[in-house]
Amino acid sequence: MDDIWTRFTTQLIDRVSGPLHFRLVLQPLMAAFFAIRSGLADASADKPPYFWALLSARSDRMALIKDGWKSVSRVFALAIVLDVVYQLYVLHFIYPGEAIVVALVLAIVPYLILRGLVTRAARAMGRGASTHTPPGTHRHA
């Protein structure tokens, strides 16, 4: 088990300076784009921050997961494909677990963090539905 863990961590660290290292910047940027777009839509629809809603809204959890997956699935799939290409080029073998971990770190984690932050920031800047009520209308609690 120690050999597997050592190989796993060593190969993950080697990705930072190896071929295709541009994806370590490009894929989180792509995830950020989709997170910003979704976060702004959440703020406009007066929805709670995404990650908080995932943790706290049990009844809506599946709908939230489907919504988030719809936004970030292409970035996740691209991250897996590019990691498999990297593995074939450098390691001459495919480690599916490593590809999934890399895809999670490069696509899902930035998306989860940024979507909620964008929602909060948009509300703070007055772009959310709760802070921007058109003149002549009244919000009722």
Secondary structure, 3 states (H helix, E strand, C coil): CHHHHHHHHHHHHHCCCCCCCCHHHHHHHHHHHHHHHHHHHHHHCCCCCHHHHHHHCCCCHHHHHHHHHHHHHHHHHHHHHHHHHHHHHHHCCCCHHHHHHHHHHHHHHHHHHHHHHHHHHHHHCCCCCCCCCCCCCCCCC
